[in-house]
Amino acid sequence: MITRDRRERLLGTLERITRLPEEPPVVVVDNGSSDGTAAAVHERFPAVRVLTPGHNLGAVGRTYGAAALDTPLVAFSDDDSWWEPGALARAAEVFAAHPRLGLAAAATLVGPDAGPDPLNDVLAASPLGHEPDLPGPSVLGFLGCAAVARRDAFLEVGGYHPVLHFGAEESLLALDLEAAGWGVAYCPALIARHQPDGAGGAPRPGRAAQVRRNVLLTAWLRRPLRHAVAHTARLALEGRTDPTARLALTGAVRRLPAALARRRALPALVEARVRVLEGAG
C-alpha cells in the first residue's frame, strides 16, 4: 500500500485490511508524508511494516513495497482501497491453478454504495479474448489499487516504471509482463473496494495531464518510433488550443531523455495485441 499525507484515510483503510480473514502481512510505503503518517501507523498497527524511502516515489513505491515482502503474491491497495474478505484466498487459488498468470485485475466496487466501477465492463469485454491457460479475459490495463501480482513476475519486469511516476502507469506494467511471457487477466471473482475522495470520485487536479503525458511516454518507451512521433505531433497540435494537452506535452518533453535511455520496443506479437485494442477503441 502506498500513501502520502493522508494519515486519517490510511488509518481507516488499515482498520479494514488488518481484519481480513486471510491475515496477510501488510506493508505501507510512506511516500514522503509530512503529517506523521509513519508514527501513527506504528502506534495503532504495530504489526504493519512501514517503509519510509524519504521522498515521493510515485507508483514505484509499490515496487519498493513488493521487494520488501517474501510472499509469492502481492495484493496492491492504496490508502482509499481495500479487499473484500475472501478475495485474497481466492487469488491464491487462481494463481495456483494458472502458472502463467502474472497479474490479476480484480473487479472494483466504488463508494459507500459499492457500485461497480465502469472499468469492470471494459475489462470483461476485452477484444483480446480469453486464453485457455488464463482465468479470464486477457487485458493490457487495470486499476493499480485493485490488482494481485505474482511477486516474482512483477519484480522480474522491474515493477512500475520510474519515468512515469503516476498516471496510466498500469498499462506499461501490463505491456512489460506480456513481453516477458506472463499473462494479465481480468478476474471478477476477486473483488476490491475503492472509496476515492471528491464528488463522484472526481480525478485529482492535474491527473488528466499526467495520464496524457504518460501515454505519450509509454509510446516512446515501448512502441514503434513512427507511432511515438505521430502521437507527439497529435498532442502538439492539440496543445495549440487545449491547456491540458500543452501541460502533458511539456511534462513529457522533460522526461523524454530518461525514457529514450530506457527504450525497449515490444515484441511483435505484443505490439500486435496493442493494435487490436486500439482498433477496438
N, C-alpha and C positions, 0 to 999 in steps of 0.2 A: 504494500500500500504506500502511495506517495501522498505527501501533503505539504502545504506551505501556508502559514499564517491563518489557519482555520481550526484553531485548537478546539473550540466547543463542538464544531461539527464533527471533527475527528473523534473526540471522546464519545459522542453519541453513537457513531458508527462502530467503534470498538466494543461498545456495550453489546451490540448485536453479534459481531463476529466472534467475540470470545465466548458467546453462549451457544455456538453451533455444536450439534451433537458429535460431529467428527473431531472436534477439539484440535484443529490444525495449529501448527506453530505459526505465529504471526510476526511479521517483520514490518515495521514502519520506517520509511525513509523520509526524514525531515529535510525538505529541500530549502534549507536556509531560513527557517522561520525566525521571527523576532518577537513572537508573542508567548514564549515559554512553553511551546508545544512539547518538546522533549521531556522537560521536567514534569509536566502534567501527566504525560503518559507513564513515565516511570513511577509516579506516585500512585496513580489509580489502577494501573495494569502492570504490575511488576513482572509478569510472565511474558509480556510483549517486548520483543527486542527492538530498540530504536537505533537507527543508524543516522549519523549526522555528518554528511560529507562536507558541510561548511558553506555550501553555496547551492544555488538552484541548478540542479542537473537536468531539469525538464523531465521528459519521458525516460531519459537514461537512468533516472532514479529507479525505475522498475528493474532495469538490468542490474543495477547495483544491489538491489534487494535480493533478486533471484540468485546472484552469485554468492550471497551470504548464507543461503539455505543449502541443505543436503537432501531434500526430498525429491522424489522422482518427478513430481508435478508441482507447478506453481500456479495458484489461482490469484489473479490480479484484481485488486479493488482500488478505488480512490476513496477520499475521505467522505464522499457522499454516496457510496455504493457498498453493497454487501451481498452475500449469497443466501439463498433460501436454504433452510435446514434440509439436509439430504442431498443437496446439489453436488457437494464435493465427493460424497461417497459414490454417487452415480458417475461422476467424472472419472474416478479411479477405475470403475468397471469398464467404461467406454474406452479409455486409453489402453487398458489391458487387452481388450478384445480387438483393438485396431493398432497394430505395431507401427504402421506408417504415419499415424496421426501425430502431427507436430503441435497443432493448436486447435482448440475447440472454441468456437464462438457461441456464447450462450444466448438464449432468449432473455430479453430485458424487459422488466416491468417498471414503469416510471411513475413517480409521485406517490402521494399518500393513498390514492385510489388504485394503484398498481395497474394502470392501463398499459397495454402493450406498446413498446417503442415501435414507431413506423419502420425502423431498420429491420425488425424481425421479418416482416413480409418481403422486404428486398432480399435479404439473405436466403430466405426459403425459396424464392423464385430465381435463384442464381442460374443464368444460362449455361454455366459450366457443368451442370448436371450432377448426378450422384454416382461417384466412382464406387465400384463394388468393395474395395478394401477400406472405405471410409464410412463413418456413421451417419453422414448426412450430406447435403449438397456442398460441393466444393465452392469456396469463396476466396476472394482476394482482398477482403476488408472485414473489419469487425469493430466493435466498441472496446476500447482499451481497458475499461473498468469492468468488463463482463467477458473475460476470456480465461481459459485454462490452457497452459502450455506444458509440453514435455520439457523439463528443465534442460536436459542435455541438448535437445534440438534448438531451443531458444538461445542458449549460450553458444552453441556451435556456429550460428549465423551472426553472432555479435549482439543479439538483442535489439533494442531500439537504437536507431542511428543517431549519433551525436550532432550531425549537421542540422537536423530538423528541429530539435528542442521539443516543441509542442505543435500540434495541428496536423491531422491526417497522417500521423506517424505510423499508424497501424498498417496502412497499405504497403509501405515499404517493407515492413517486417514480414507481411504475408508473402510478398514477392520473393524475399530472400529465403524464406522457408521453402517455398515451391522450387526455387532454383537449386536448393540443396537436396531436393528429393522428398521433402516432408509434405504431408497433406495438411491442408487447412480446411476445416469443415464447420458448417452450422449444425449445432446440436441442440434443438429446442427442449430436450429433456433436462438440460442444465439451465437453471433459472437464477438470474441475478436481479437484484433490486437497485434502482437508481433514483435518487431524490435530489436533483440539481437545484441550485439556488435560482432565484429570478422567476418572474411571471412566466408560467408555462415552460420553465426550463430554458429561457432565452439564452443564447450564447453570450459569453463574457465579451466585454468590449475588446475589439481588435482580433477576435477569433477568426472572422471571415478572411481577413487579410493573411493571417498566419496559415490558414488552410490553403489558400490560393498560392501563397509563397512556396509551401512545401510540396504541393502538387507539381509545381514547376521544378523545384529542386530534385524531386524524385525522377522526373524526366531526364534531367542531366546526370543523375547518378546511375540510372539503370536502363533507360530507353534508348532506341537508336538516335543518333545525333540529329538526323533530319527531323525527327519528331520533337526533340528538345528545342531546336532552332525555331520550328514553326510555332510551338507553344509559346516561346518567348516573344515572338513577333505579335501573336494574337494578344497577349497580355499587355504589351507595349501600346498596341493600338487602342485597346480598351481603356488604358490608363490616361488617354487624352481627355476623357470625359468622366471617368469613374475613379474617385479618390481611393477606393478600396483596392482596385487593380493597381493603381500607381504605388500605393504603400506596399503591396505584395511584391511588385517588381523590384522596388528599391531594396526590400529586405532580402530578396533572392540574390540580387547582384552582390550584396555584401558577403553572402555565404557561398557564392559560386566558386571561388578558388578552392575552398575546402571540399566542395562537392566534386569538382573535377579531379582533385588529388585522390579521391576515393572512388572514382567512377569504375563500375564493373557492369558491363552490359548483360542483360538477361540472356539465358539460353533461348534458342529459337522457339522451343516448344512453350516456354513460359511466356515469351513475348506474344506468341500466337493466342494464348489464353487471355492475355490482357486485351488483345484486339477484339476477341469475341465479346468481352464485357463492354468495350467501347462501342461496338456495333449495336449491341442490345440497348445501350443507353440513348 
